[in-house]
């Protein structure tokens, strides 16, 4: 597996998942807070814009919030080509 040259990024995948779930950023921040994670609106927006890294704890919470598997966050980032 290798990194694609024209790959999407984690921020784009987070935004895609958020929109598919029907959440706006404020809804998502509230869900974080209900899980006991201090994650502000501003920080979340920076993560979606790739201006800030998401922490493992936050990624784990997103798996629970979106009801998806870990690999959903990395969709279209890696290629299965074995050149």
N, C-alpha and C positions, 0 to 999 in steps of 0.2 A: 504494500500500500504506500502511495506517495502523495505528497501535497500537490494539489492542482495549482497551476500557474494563475488561472482566472477564478480562483476559489472564492466562494462566499465566505463570510466570516461568522464568528459566534454571535456577534451583535445582530447581524441580519437574521440569523436563525432564531434568536430570542424574540425579535420583533415578529417574525412569521408565526411562531408558536403563540405569542401573546395575542395577536390578532385572530388567529384560528380559535383560540379559547374565548374570544369575545371580551377581553379585558382591555381597559385603558391603563396607562401607567399608574395612575392613582389607585385603581382597583388592585393592581399587583402589589403595590407597596403596602396596602392594608392587609393583604394575605400574608405578606412577609411578617408584618407586625403581629398578626394573630398566631404565627408560628414562633414568636419570640425572637425574631431577627430584626435588628435595627438597620433598616435599609431605606434610605431616603429616596424621594422622587428624583432629585437631582443626580444622585449616584446611579440610580437605575438607568436614567437617560444616557448618562456617560457610558455605561456598559453597552447599551444598544448601539451607541455611536463609536464604539471601540476606543474611547478615550480613557477608559478605566477597566481594569481586569475584574472579572467575577471570581469570587472566592469559592472554594470547594463547598463550604457550608451553604452558600447562597445557591450554588448549582444543585446541590442536593434538595434544597427547598423547592427550586423550580421544577425538579422532577416530580415532586409530590403535588405541587400546584397544578402543573399542566397534565399530569398523569401520563407521562411519556418515559421512554427509555433514555439512558444517558447518551446514546449515539445520535439522538435527534438534534442535539446541540452542535454536532459536527457534520451534519448532512451537507454534502456538496463541497466539503473542504478537502476530503481525501479521495483519491482515485484508486480503484482496484486493479489498474493496469500493472502488469508485472514486466515492465521493459527492462 
